[in-house]
Amino acid sequence: MSYYALRIATQPPGRGHSIDGATADDWAAAQSLGVPLEDLLCTVWRDVYPLGTNPVRYNVHRLAKIPSRDLGYKVERWADWQGYRTTEAEISSWAQNRNLNCAVNCRTVKALDIDIEDAAVVAKLVAEFERIAGSPVLVRGRPNSQRVLIPFKASGPLESSAVIGRAGVVEFLSNGKMFVLAGGHPSGVRYVHTKGVIPTLLLAQVKAYQTTVGQALEIEMPFTVCCASIQKEEQCLSD
């Protein structure tokens, strides 16, 4: 896969991380790709407030991957994000804060999260997804891992699920889930992206693709596991 974003050398993560979060262009690009403004979320990539500001210090690396907010004097986990409708004023504010990542609530835009480190398997799954979509698609990755995520839309209701096999896990993130689209990863690198679109798939196409996933993960009878519980939801947050 050819990434067009600048690759940045791995740096050790930390509270005062030198790598910035999402840029104003990242927030604008998300909307131009078809992500509804009200479905955009933020995560705190860099906590700049003094230790002890919060009675219970959140793990900053974890906040980078879950909905969280910068209140101007401390950061907090975002408890009610699933039903939240983001406003234009909030996007304008977030776009100026380089301590935040750009994230997406999976109400409209879903995501295929490929948690696999085998480059050959990942390439096969991405190629098959693009074949079904009929065009090059946007693929989010990072320089220090083979794991990727592909945003997409579905023609009808889609349940969050996961296909688990020998090579790893492939998750289909839908309502009640989220993913980080742009910004920094806790490992110390920025997410990078391929040039492409966010496609819309028919539910039949999604089902057909799940069969391909099952074959790639060496599962004789492809099966899905519903990610229903809060605990499972947190485990399913995209890498």
Backbone as CSV, one residue per row, in Angstrom:
resi,resn,N_x,N_y,N_z,CA_x,CA_y,CA_z,C_x,C_y,C_z
1,MET,0.839,-1.200,0.000,0.000,0.000,0.000,0.870,1.244,0.000
2,SER,0.457,2.217,-0.731,1.228,3.452,-0.843,0.594,4.542,0.002
3,TYR,1.268,4.947,1.065,0.743,5.984,1.935,1.194,7.356,1.442
4,TYR,0.274,8.307,1.394,0.639,9.636,0.932,0.946,10.583,2.082
5,ALA,0.603,10.200,3.305,0.930,11.045,4.451,2.400,10.856,4.819
6,LEU,2.995,11.874,5.400,4.402,11.810,5.786,4.618,10.771,6.868
7,ARG,5.571,9.898,6.678,5.900,8.908,7.698,6.850,9.538,8.706
8,ILE,6.579,9.338,9.964,7.383,9.922,11.029,8.050,8.806,11.823
9,ALA,9.306,8.980,12.143,10.030,7.952,12.891,9.377,7.729,14.249
10,THR,9.420,6.488,14.709,8.818,6.150,15.994,9.483,6.923,17.123
11,GLN,8.671,7.496,18.001,9.170,8.185,19.181,8.486,7.587,20.403
12,PRO,9.166,7.545,21.543,8.527,6.998,22.745,7.347,7.852,23.164
13,PRO,6.190,7.245,23.459,5.025,8.008,23.866,5.213,8.634,25.237
14,GLY,4.459,9.668,25.512,4.555,10.312,26.810,3.550,11.431,26.942
15,ARG,3.419,11.978,28.130,2.438,13.043,28.359,2.790,14.279,27.547
16,GLY,4.078,14.599,27.419,4.480,15.786,26.682,4.934,15.436,25.279
17,HIS,4.211,14.588,24.610,4.623,14.071,23.312,4.818,15.193,22.300
18,SER,5.898,15.085,21.513,6.215,16.141,20.555,5.386,16.045,19.280
19,ILE,4.797,14.894,19.002,3.976,14.741,17.805,2.592,15.333,18.058
20,ASP,2.141,16.169,17.144,0.824,16.783,17.284,-0.285,15.797,16.932
21,GLY,-1.490,16.128,17.376,-2.662,15.339,17.026,-3.177,15.732,15.643
22,ALA,-4.490,15.684,15.453,-5.085,15.984,14.148,-4.913,17.460,13.796
23,THR,-4.729,17.732,12.521,-4.618,19.098,12.030,-5.993,19.601,11.587
24,ALA,-6.080,20.915,11.331,-7.327,21.483,10.814,-7.684,20.838,9.481
25,ASP,-6.666,20.521,8.680,-6.909,19.861,7.390,-7.485,18.463,7.580
26,ASP,-7.059,17.768,8.644,-7.591,16.433,8.929,-9.100,16.505,9.204
27,TRP,-9.509,17.477,10.005,-10.924,17.619,10.338,-11.731,17.961,9.088
28,ALA,-11.189,18.830,8.232,-11.885,19.202,6.998,-11.955,18.018,6.038
29,ALA,-10.854,17.247,5.959,-10.818,16.097,5.057,-11.839,15.046,5.461
30,ALA,-12.013,14.845,6.757,-12.983,13.860,7.235,-14.378,14.185,6.705
31,GLN,-14.739,15.456,6.749,-16.060,15.867,6.267,-16.149,15.767,4.750
32,SER,-15.083,16.120,4.050,-15.104,16.044,2.581,-15.187,14.605,2.101
33,LEU,-14.728,13.669,2.927,-14.804,12.247,2.573,-16.184,11.652,2.842
34,GLY,-17.046,12.425,3.503,-18.406,11.947,3.732,-18.758,11.615,5.164
35,VAL,-17.878,11.948,6.106,-18.210,11.728,7.512,-19.110,12.878,7.972
36,PRO,-20.338,12.599,8.434,-21.214,13.676,8.905,-20.565,14.451,10.046
37,LEU,-20.689,15.755,10.014,-20.097,16.600,11.052,-20.543,16.155,12.440
38,GLU,-21.816,15.811,12.593,-22.338,15.455,13.912,-21.798,14.129,14.424
39,ASP,-21.160,13.348,13.552,-20.591,12.065,13.961,-19.105,12.144,14.298
40,LEU,-18.512,13.325,14.155,-17.102,13.470,14.498,-16.930,13.568,16.014
41,LEU,-15.875,12.956,16.515,-15.548,12.972,17.934,-14.080,13.370,18.091
42,CYS,-13.685,13.619,19.316,-12.266,13.873,19.560,-11.764,12.941,20.655
43,THR,-10.470,12.667,20.613,-9.802,11.944,21.688,-8.582,12.774,22.091
44,VAL,-8.215,12.716,23.358,-7.077,13.503,23.837,-5.783,12.747,23.540
45,TRP,-5.008,13.315,22.647,-3.738,12.698,22.268,-2.619,13.094,23.235
46,ARG,-2.675,14.331,23.710,-1.604,14.825,24.561,-2.213,15.615,25.726
47,ASP,-1.958,15.160,26.938,-2.455,15.813,28.149,-1.395,16.796,28.620
48,VAL,-1.683,18.091,28.500,-0.687,19.119,28.832,-0.853,19.668,30.248
49,TYR,-1.844,19.154,30.979,-2.122,19.720,32.303,-1.281,19.048,33.378
50,PRO,-1.003,19.760,34.471,-0.110,19.234,35.513,-0.634,17.935,36.115
51,LEU,0.280,17.049,36.463,-0.106,15.836,37.185,-0.809,16.240,38.479
52,GLY,-1.900,15.559,38.794,-2.663,15.889,39.981,-3.873,16.751,39.685
53,THR,-4.012,17.193,38.410,-5.185,17.984,38.033,-6.454,17.173,38.213
54,ASN,-6.385,15.896,37.848,-7.520,15.003,38.001,-7.333,14.150,39.253
55,PRO,-8.406,13.964,40.058,-8.309,13.095,41.238,-7.807,11.709,40.879
56,VAL,-8.285,11.195,39.749,-7.821,9.908,39.242,-7.185,10.169,37.888
57,ARG,-5.894,9.977,37.789,-5.193,10.249,36.539,-5.509,9.198,35.490
58,TYR,-6.063,9.657,34.350,-6.348,8.740,33.268,-5.050,8.335,32.582
59,ASN,-5.020,7.144,32.067,-3.896,6.708,31.251,-3.955,7.473,29.939
60,VAL,-2.997,8.355,29.697,-3.032,9.224,28.529,-3.000,8.421,27.236
61,HIS,-2.263,7.325,27.238,-2.172,6.520,26.025,-3.531,5.905,25.695
62,ARG,-4.306,5.577,26.714,-5.631,5.003,26.487,-6.601,6.088,26.031
63,LEU,-6.488,7.286,26.581,-7.371,8.371,26.172,-7.216,8.670,24.688
64,ALA,-6.028,8.431,24.139,-5.784,8.720,22.726,-6.645,7.857,21.816
65,LYS,-7.188,6.749,22.350,-7.954,5.821,21.518,-9.414,5.700,21.919
66,ILE,-9.856,6.479,22.902,-11.255,6.468,23.299,-11.766,7.907,23.351
67,PRO,-13.069,8.139,23.163,-13.597,9.505,23.219,-13.245,10.176,24.540
68,SER,-12.609,11.322,24.442,-12.179,12.069,25.630,-12.083,13.536,25.238
69,ARG,-12.176,14.408,26.236,-12.253,15.841,25.938,-11.254,16.662,26.742
70,ASP,-10.813,17.750,26.137,-9.951,18.730,26.774,-10.849,19.860,27.267
71,LEU,-10.991,19.998,28.575,-11.902,20.990,29.143,-11.249,22.358,29.338
72,GLY,-9.994,22.479,28.942,-9.317,23.754,29.098,-8.541,23.871,30.390
73,TYR,-8.807,22.966,31.329,-8.060,22.947,32.585,-7.737,21.518,33.010
74,LYS,-8.364,20.549,32.382,-8.068,19.139,32.596,-8.685,18.345,31.454
75,VAL,-8.332,17.068,31.380,-8.936,16.189,30.382,-9.829,15.191,31.095
76,GLU,-10.850,14.708,30.376,-11.749,13.730,30.968,-12.220,12.742,29.916
77,ARG,-12.548,11.565,30.357,-13.149,10.565,29.481,-14.551,11.028,29.136
78,TRP,-14.958,10.809,27.880,-16.246,11.262,27.374,-17.256,10.137,27.577
79,ALA,-18.122,10.272,28.576,-19.003,9.176,28.970,-20.201,8.983,28.041
80,ASP,-20.778,10.065,27.511,-22.030,9.964,26.759,-21.844,10.168,25.261
81,TRP,-20.691,9.773,24.724,-20.369,10.060,23.327,-21.251,9.325,22.325
82,GLN,-21.764,8.161,22.682,-22.479,7.341,21.692,-23.708,8.035,21.114
83,GLY,-24.429,8.803,21.936,-25.612,9.483,21.437,-25.388,10.955,21.156
84,TYR,-24.138,11.399,21.245,-23.849,12.830,21.107,-23.888,13.280,19.650
85,ARG,-24.332,14.513,19.424,-24.356,15.118,18.090,-23.429,16.330,18.120
86,THR,-22.290,16.223,17.489,-21.292,17.286,17.518,-21.749,18.486,16.698
87,THR,-21.390,19.686,17.154,-21.792,20.916,16.475,-20.623,21.491,15.670
88,GLU,-20.960,22.394,14.765,-19.940,23.046,13.940,-18.986,23.867,14.805
89,ALA,-19.526,24.503,15.838,-18.689,25.301,16.734,-17.651,24.433,17.436
90,GLU,-18.042,23.221,17.821,-17.104,22.316,18.488,-15.996,21.884,17.529
91,ILE,-16.370,21.588,16.278,-15.365,21.193,15.293,-14.360,22.322,15.085
92,SER,-14.853,23.546,15.007,-13.966,24.701,14.820,-12.969,24.811,15.967
93,SER,-13.434,24.538,17.187,-12.559,24.596,18.353,-11.560,23.447,18.359
94,TRP,-12.038,22.237,18.107,-11.161,21.072,18.112,-10.078,21.179,17.045
95,ALA,-10.431,21.746,15.893,-9.486,21.830,14.782,-8.296,22.728,15.111
96,GLN,-8.442,23.579,16.112,-7.356,24.470,16.512,-6.536,23.899,17.660
97,ASN,-6.944,22.740,18.181,-6.284,22.130,19.334,-5.464,20.929,18.871
98,ARG,-4.148,21.112,18.798,-3.304,20.036,18.279,-3.024,18.949,19.313
99,ASN,-3.691,19.029,20.464,-3.586,17.971,21.469,-4.665,16.911,21.279
100,LEU,-5.498,17.069,20.244,-6.629,16.175,20.031,-6.472,15.354,18.756
101,ASN,-7.038,14.156,18.770,-7.165,13.335,17.574,-8.559,13.504,16.987
102,CYS,-8.681,13.256,15.702,-9.972,13.264,15.017,-10.520,11.844,14.992
103,ALA,-11.710,11.649,15.555,-12.306,10.318,15.645,-13.716,10.331,15.046
104,VAL,-14.261,9.140,14.833,-15.553,9.005,14.172,-16.470,8.079,14.970
105,ASN,-17.677,8.555,15.232,-18.743,7.732,15.809,-19.337,6.899,14.669
106,CYS,-19.401,5.581,14.837,-19.788,4.696,13.729,-21.296,4.625,13.473
107,ARG,-21.986,5.730,13.583,-23.419,5.756,13.256,-23.632,5.638,11.752
108,THR,-22.931,6.452,10.993,-23.092,6.476,9.529,-21.927,5.794,8.834
109,VAL,-20.727,6.191,9.205,-19.522,5.585,8.641,-19.080,4.445,9.551
110,LYS,-19.040,3.258,9.001,-18.602,2.076,9.744,-17.101,1.901,9.523
111,ALA,-16.539,0.831,10.025,-15.116,0.598,9.794,-14.785,-0.882,9.822
112,LEU,-13.877,-1.263,8.951,-13.294,-2.594,8.940,-11.934,-2.477,9.606
113,ASP,-11.767,-3.087,10.758,-10.541,-2.969,11.543,-9.770,-4.273,11.434
114,ILE,-8.660,-4.259,10.695,-7.875,-5.469,10.452,-6.704,-5.503,11.429
115,ASP,-6.861,-6.252,12.505,-5.835,-6.368,13.545,-4.956,-7.581,13.264
116,ILE,-4.179,-7.470,12.211,-3.333,-8.570,11.754,-1.961,-8.011,11.404
117,GLU,-0.899,-8.726,11.786,0.455,-8.263,11.502,1.095,-8.982,10.312
118,ASP,0.400,-9.953,9.731,0.906,-10.655,8.553,0.638,-9.800,7.323
119,ALA,1.699,-9.236,6.733,1.551,-8.296,5.617,0.824,-8.918,4.427
120,ALA,1.085,-10.184,4.146,0.465,-10.842,3.002,-1.047,-10.983,3.200
121,VAL,-1.447,-11.355,4.411,-2.873,-11.498,4.710,-3.566,-10.143,4.644
122,VAL,-2.937,-9.123,5.198,-3.527,-7.777,5.180,-3.687,-7.295,3.750
123,ALA,-2.655,-7.471,2.924,-2.718,-7.037,1.519,-3.849,-7.750,0.786
124,LYS,-4.028,-9.032,1.071,-5.093,-9.792,0.431,-6.465,-9.264,0.837
125,LEU,-6.636,-8.976,2.118,-7.927,-8.493,2.605,-8.244,-7.103,2.068
126,VAL,-7.244,-6.236,1.990,-7.464,-4.893,1.445,-7.799,-4.975,-0.042
127,ALA,-7.067,-5.800,-0.776,-7.310,-5.950,-2.215,-8.718,-6.475,-2.484
128,GLU,-9.162,-7.440,-1.701,-10.502,-7.997,-1.884,-11.568,-6.966,-1.539
129,PHE,-11.323,-6.170,-0.506,-12.279,-5.124,-0.140,-12.397,-4.114,-1.277
130,GLU,-11.278,-3.730,-1.861,-11.308,-2.770,-2.969,-11.974,-3.372,-4.202
131,ARG,-11.801,-4.664,-4.402,-12.468,-5.325,-5.536,-13.983,-5.255,-5.365
132,ILE,-14.453,-5.529,-4.159,-15.886,-5.476,-3.889,-16.402,-4.040,-3.974
133,ALA,-15.615,-3.092,-3.464,-16.027,-1.689,-3.484,-16.001,-1.107,-4.896
134,GLY,-15.142,-1.666,-5.743,-15.079,-1.201,-7.128,-14.181,-0.001,-7.347
135,SER,-13.409,0.384,-6.340,-12.511,1.534,-6.484,-11.515,1.541,-5.332
136,PRO,-10.410,2.292,-5.478,-9.466,2.419,-4.361,-10.165,3.059,-3.170
137,VAL,-9.904,2.533,-1.988,-10.575,3.045,-0.796,-9.552,3.685,0.140
138,LEU,-10.042,4.540,1.020,-9.187,5.143,2.044,-8.790,4.059,3.037
139,VAL,-7.502,3.914,3.265,-6.991,2.947,4.243,-6.156,3.703,5.267
140,ARG,-6.510,3.562,6.537,-5.727,4.180,7.604,-4.761,3.158,8.177
141,GLY,-3.497,3.547,8.254,-2.492,2.651,8.815,-1.521,3.435,9.668
142,ARG,-0.402,2.807,10.016,0.668,3.506,10.724,2.000,2.865,10.341
143,PRO,3.078,3.634,10.342,4.364,3.158,9.833,4.964,1.979,10.584
144,ASN,4.605,1.792,11.838,5.256,0.750,12.637,4.390,-0.495,12.821
145,SER,3.411,-0.682,11.957,2.531,-1.846,12.079,1.889,-2.167,10.734
146,GLN,1.514,-3.442,10.563,0.777,-3.855,9.367,-0.731,-3.664,9.537
147,ARG,-1.174,-3.380,10.750,-2.608,-3.257,11.017,-3.193,-2.045,10.308
148,VAL,-4.386,-2.220,9.757,-5.030,-1.129,9.033,-6.511,-1.068,9.378
149,LEU,-7.117,0.053,9.012,-8.549,0.240,9.199,-9.122,0.873,7.938
150,ILE,-10.285,0.385,7.494,-10.929,0.904,6.287,-12.325,1.410,6.636
151,PRO,-12.568,2.716,6.559,-13.918,3.238,6.792,-14.817,2.914,5.594
152,PHE,-16.090,2.658,5.867,-17.048,2.419,4.785,-18.450,2.704,5.295
153,LYS,-19.393,2.801,4.362,-20.797,2.951,4.713,-21.541,1.695,4.277
154,ALA,-22.637,1.395,4.954,-23.438,0.215,4.621,-24.823,0.654,4.161
155,SER,-25.419,-0.135,3.287,-26.721,0.215,2.711,-27.873,-0.014,3.678
156,GLY,-27.612,-0.663,4.800,-28.651,-0.955,5.782,-28.048,-1.185,7.145
157,PRO,-28.870,-1.561,8.136,-28.378,-1.790,9.504,-27.287,-2.863,9.527
158,LEU,-26.218,-2.577,10.233,-25.096,-3.503,10.324,-24.700,-3.663,11.781
159,GLU,-24.613,-4.893,12.233,-24.252,-5.164,13.623,-22.740,-5.238,13.765
160,SER,-22.218,-4.671,14.826,-20.797,-4.797,15.103,-20.464,-6.262,15.362
161,SER,-19.367,-6.716,14.788,-19.013,-8.126,14.916,-17.519,-8.295,14.717
162,ALA,-17.058,-9.498,14.933,-15.637,-9.793,14.747,-15.477,-11.199,14.216
163,VAL,-14.502,-11.375,13.321,-14.120,-12.691,12.830,-12.736,-12.983,13.403
164,ILE,-12.625,-14.080,14.117,-11.393,-14.393,14.836,-10.773,-15.656,14.246
165,GLY,-9.497,-15.582,13.918,-8.827,-16.743,13.333,-7.372,-16.818,13.744
166,ARG,-6.627,-17.704,13.095,-5.233,-17.929,13.477,-4.357,-16.707,13.230
167,ALA,-4.635,-15.970,12.173,-3.786,-14.832,11.816,-4.073,-13.590,12.647
168,GLY,-5.258,-13.545,13.256,-5.614,-12.370,14.031,-7.117,-12.148,14.065
169,VAL,-7.511,-10.895,14.226,-8.916,-10.536,14.364,-9.273,-9.458,13.345
170,VAL,-10.440,-9.615,12.724,-10.980,-8.588,11.831,-12.329,-8.175,12.393
171,GLU,-12.453,-6.891,12.719,-13.676,-6.393,13.337,-14.455,-5.499,12.373
172,PHE,-15.771,-5.596,12.473,-16.675,-4.720,11.736,-17.306,-3.799,12.776
173,LEU,-16.877,-2.543,12.785,-17.323,-1.582,13.793,-18.541,-0.830,13.283
174,SER,-19.634,-0.869,14.061,-20.865,-0.194,13.659,-21.409,0.596,14.845
175,ASN,-22.747,0.759,14.905,-23.364,1.587,15.943,-22.844,1.245,17.339
176,GLY,-22.509,2.276,18.109,-21.986,2.075,19.450,-20.484,1.940,19.509
177,LYS,-19.827,1.934,18.341,-18.370,1.851,18.276,-17.810,3.150,17.699
178,MET,-16.489,3.290,17.754,-15.834,4.457,17.189,-14.421,4.070,16.760
179,PHE,-13.792,4.963,16.013,-12.404,4.741,15.642,-11.712,6.091,15.461
180,VAL,-10.412,6.100,15.643,-9.617,7.305,15.405,-9.272,7.352,13.920
181,LEU,-9.590,8.463,13.277,-9.327,8.600,11.848,-7.967,9.248,11.586
182,ALA,-7.614,10.254,12.380,-6.365,10.974,12.126,-5.779,11.490,13.429
183,GLY,-4.451,11.592,13.459,-3.763,12.077,14.647,-2.640,11.146,15.045
184,GLY,-2.438,10.986,16.362,-1.326,10.185,16.851,-1.757,8.861,17.455
185,HIS,-0.889,7.873,17.336,-1.103,6.561,17.948,-0.224,6.449,19.193
186,PRO,-0.693,5.774,20.248,0.084,5.668,21.485,1.501,5.120,21.324
187,SER,1.770,4.425,20.224,3.117,3.889,20.012,4.110,4.984,19.654
188,GLY,3.608,6.190,19.355,4.508,7.304,19.075,4.626,7.703,17.630
189,VAL,3.694,7.280,16.789,3.700,7.675,15.374,2.348,8.263,15.006
190,ARG,2.305,8.988,13.893,1.042,9.505,13.383,0.410,8.475,12.462
191,TYR,-0.907,8.460,12.454,-1.613,7.625,11.479,-1.353,8.163,10.076
192,VAL,-1.283,7.260,9.108,-1.107,7.633,7.708,-2.247,7.016,6.899
193,HIS,-2.447,7.520,5.676,-3.601,7.097,4.885,-3.240,6.923,3.417
194,THR,-3.949,6.012,2.762,-3.837,5.901,1.316,-4.885,6.810,0.686
195,LYS,-4.661,7.190,-0.549,-5.656,7.972,-1.265,-6.785,7.055,-1.700
196,GLY,-8.007,7.460,-1.429,-9.156,6.647,-1.806,-10.426,7.227,-1.229
197,VAL,-11.524,6.553,-1.480,-12.836,7.029,-1.042,-13.328,6.196,0.137
198,ILE,-14.388,6.693,0.765,-15.127,5.899,1.738,-16.321,5.324,0.978
199,PRO,-16.284,4.041,0.625,-17.323,3.470,-0.227,-18.595,3.105,0.542
200,THR,-19.658,2.881,-0.189,-20.901,2.352,0.383,-21.088,0.933,-0.128
201,LEU,-21.206,-0.024,0.796,-21.377,-1.426,0.428,-22.793,-1.890,0.706
202,LEU,-23.301,-2.757,-0.153,-24.568,-3.429,0.108,-24.339,-4.441,1.229
203,LEU,-25.379,-4.729,1.986,-25.223,-5.692,3.077,-24.787,-7.050,2.544
204,ALA,-25.244,-7.396,1.349,-24.837,-8.664,0.741,-23.338,-8.661,0.447
205,GLN,-22.805,-7.511,0.090,-21.369,-7.412,-0.158,-20.578,-7.562,1.136
206,VAL,-21.107,-6.993,2.214,-20.437,-7.137,3.510,-20.412,-8.603,3.916
207,LYS,-21.530,-9.289,3.719,-21.605,-10.710,4.076,-20.628,-11.525,3.241
208,ALA,-20.538,-11.208,1.952,-19.607,-11.918,1.077,-18.164,-11.665,1.515
209,TYR,-17.898,-10.447,1.938,-16.542,-10.122,2.380,-16.207,-10.859,3.668
210,GLN,-17.175,-11.033,4.551,-16.930,-11.779,5.783,-16.495,-13.212,5.478
211,THR,-17.031,-13.777,4.403,-16.616,-15.116,3.991,-15.151,-15.103,3.577
212,THR,-14.761,-14.064,2.835,-13.358,-13.916,2.431,-12.458,-13.796,3.647
213,VAL,-12.905,-13.038,4.631,-12.134,-12.876,5.863,-11.948,-14.213,6.556
214,GLY,-13.024,-14.988,6.634,-12.953,-16.295,7.267,-11.946,-17.205,6.587
215,GLN,-11.917,-17.145,5.258,-10.960,-17.967,4.502,-9.534,-17.501,4.738
216,ALA,-9.337,-16.178,4.782,-7.995,-15.634,4.987,-7.466,-15.954,6.374
217,LEU,-8.386,-16.052,7.348,-7.977,-16.358,8.722,-7.987,-17.849,9.001
218,GLU,-8.174,-18.642,7.944,-8.131,-20.100,8.034,-9.205,-20.656,8.943
219,ILE,-10.429,-20.119,8.779,-11.575,-20.632,9.517,-12.404,-21.459,8.541
220,GLU,-12.644,-22.718,8.867,-13.396,-23.577,7.953,-14.826,-23.087,7.778
221,MET,-15.453,-22.691,8.872,-16.815,-22.164,8.818,-16.777,-20.744,9.365
222,PRO,-16.710,-19.711,8.536,-16.630,-18.329,9.047,-17.752,-18.035,10.035
223,PHE,-17.405,-17.384,11.125,-18.414,-17.047,12.122,-18.116,-15.657,12.653
224,THR,-19.115,-15.020,13.220,-18.931,-13.688,13.785,-19.259,-13.733,15.266
225,VAL,-18.580,-12.905,16.019,-18.806,-12.795,17.452,-19.281,-11.382,17.729
226,CYS,-20.470,-11.219,18.265,-21.011,-9.890,18.527,-20.225,-9.204,19.635
227,CYS,-19.837,-7.947,19.405,-19.133,-7.155,20.418,-20.178,-6.347,21.167
228,ALA,-20.834,-6.952,22.123,-21.999,-6.319,22.742,-21.700,-5.611,24.057
229,SER,-20.854,-6.193,24.875,-20.668,-5.633,26.216,-19.751,-4.428,26.211
230,ILE,-19.833,-3.636,27.275,-18.961,-2.475,27.395,-17.506,-2.925,27.451
231,GLN,-17.266,-3.998,28.175,-15.890,-4.495,28.284,-15.365,-4.901,26.921
232,LYS,-16.206,-5.617,26.148,-15.778,-6.040,24.826,-15.595,-4.845,23.922
233,GLU,-16.474,-3.848,24.075,-16.370,-2.646,23.236,-15.004,-2.000,23.403
234,GLU,-14.542,-1.902,24.652,-13.264,-1.261,24.894,-12.116,-2.105,24.324
235,GLN,-12.285,-3.418,24.343,-11.268,-4.283,23.786,-11.230,-4.156,22.271
236,CYS,-12.380,-3.790,21.674,-12.483,-3.735,20.216,-12.075,-2.396,19.637
237,LEU,-11.663,-1.440,20.475,-11.237,-0.148,19.945,-10.094,-0.356,18.974
238,SER,-10.165,0.352,17.851,-9.224,0.097,16.766,-7.785,0.411,17.152
239,ASP,-6.871,-0.372,16.574,-5.439,-0.126,16.751,-4.905,0.708,15.623
